[in-house]
Each structure stands twice: as C-alpha cells, then as structure tokens.
Amino acid sequence: MTARLHWTWHTHRVRHSDFATLVREEFGDGHAATLLRSHVLNALGGRTAEAALADGIQPRVVWSAICDDFDVPVERRFGRDRPRRR
C-alpha cells in the first residue's frame, strides 16, 4: 500500500503585481481582464475578483478562489517556471 499525498496550495503573500501576472499567464491577456471584471466568485461572497480586491481581500485569497473555480492544477498555481538567474 502506498501513501497518497494531498497537496494544499497556499502562500503567505501574493502582491497585486504578482496576482496580475498570475492571472494573465494562466488565462491570457484578453480573457484575464474579462474574468476579473465579470466572473462571480461564490467563495468570496458573490463578488468579482475586481470587487474583492477593492474591498481589501488579499490577492492570494482571490487567486486561490479563481484557481478553485477554474480547476487550475496545483502545479500552475504559482505561475510559470522561469529559469534561474546566474
């Protein structure tokens, strides 16, 4: 019998600029803007992402709700891998 790992995504902090980058990279420039304005996130009290951020909800919480709604795989919730600087 093998142990099954359960991954939980969380981070201590996501800046607004990082949040914008994550949304654009995952959904594309055009769709990201529409998603932020119009998709209602039930996990955030029926707010859009734009409204939630304006109400002071932390970007990491909003990003997590978006990821859950759109079934973003765990491995993409931190954004694209980038080569390390030397």
C-alpha positions as CSV (number, residue, x, y, z in Angstrom):
1,M,0.0,0.0,0.0
2,T,1.4,3.4,-0.9
3,A,0.7,6.6,0.9
4,R,-1.2,9.2,-1.1
5,L,-0.1,12.8,-0.8
6,H,-2.6,15.5,-0.6
7,W,-1.3,18.9,-1.9
8,T,-2.7,22.1,-0.4
9,W,-1.7,25.3,-2.2
10,H,-1.0,28.2,0.0
11,T,1.4,31.0,0.3
12,H,2.0,33.7,2.8
13,R,1.8,36.6,0.4
14,V,0.9,37.5,-3.2
15,R,1.5,41.1,-4.3
16,H,-1.0,42.8,-6.5
17,S,1.5,42.9,-9.4
18,D,2.2,39.1,-8.9
19,F,-1.5,38.5,-8.8
20,A,-2.0,40.3,-12.2
21,T,0.9,38.3,-13.7
22,L,-0.6,35.0,-12.5
23,V,-4.0,35.8,-13.9
24,R,-2.6,36.9,-17.3
25,E,-0.3,33.9,-17.6
26,E,-3.0,31.4,-16.8
27,F,-5.9,32.9,-18.8
28,G,-4.3,35.2,-21.4
29,D,-4.4,39.0,-21.6
30,G,-7.9,39.4,-23.1
31,H,-9.6,36.7,-21.0
32,A,-7.9,37.8,-17.8
33,A,-9.4,41.3,-17.9
34,T,-12.9,39.9,-18.5
35,L,-12.6,37.3,-15.8
36,L,-11.6,39.8,-13.2
37,R,-14.5,42.1,-14.0
38,S,-17.3,39.6,-14.6
39,H,-16.7,36.2,-13.0
40,V,-18.5,35.9,-9.7
41,L,-16.6,34.1,-7.0
42,N,-19.1,32.4,-4.6
43,A,-16.2,31.7,-2.2
44,L,-15.8,35.4,-1.8
45,G,-19.4,36.3,-1.1
46,G,-20.6,36.6,-4.6
47,R,-18.0,39.2,-5.6
48,T,-16.0,39.5,-8.7
49,A,-12.2,39.4,-8.3
50,E,-12.1,43.1,-9.0
51,A,-14.6,43.9,-6.3
52,A,-13.0,41.5,-3.8
53,L,-9.6,43.3,-4.3
54,A,-11.3,46.7,-4.0
55,D,-12.9,45.5,-0.7
56,G,-9.5,44.7,0.7
57,I,-9.4,40.9,0.3
58,Q,-5.8,39.8,-0.1
59,P,-4.7,38.9,-3.6
60,R,-3.6,35.4,-2.5
61,V,-7.2,34.7,-1.3
62,V,-8.7,36.0,-4.6
63,W,-6.2,34.0,-6.6
64,S,-7.0,30.8,-4.7
65,A,-10.7,31.3,-5.3
66,I,-10.1,31.8,-9.0
67,C,-7.9,28.7,-9.1
68,D,-10.6,26.6,-7.4
69,D,-13.4,27.9,-9.7
70,F,-11.4,27.1,-12.8
71,D,-9.7,23.9,-11.6
72,V,-6.2,25.3,-12.1
73,P,-3.8,22.5,-11.4
74,V,-1.7,22.8,-8.3
75,E,1.5,22.8,-10.3
76,R,0.4,26.0,-12.1
77,R,-0.9,27.9,-9.1
78,F,2.5,29.5,-8.5
79,G,2.8,30.6,-12.1
80,R,5.2,29.6,-14.8
81,D,8.6,28.2,-14.1
82,R,11.3,30.6,-15.0
83,P,15.0,29.8,-15.4
84,R,17.1,30.9,-12.5
85,R,19.3,33.9,-12.9
86,R,23.0,33.2,-12.7
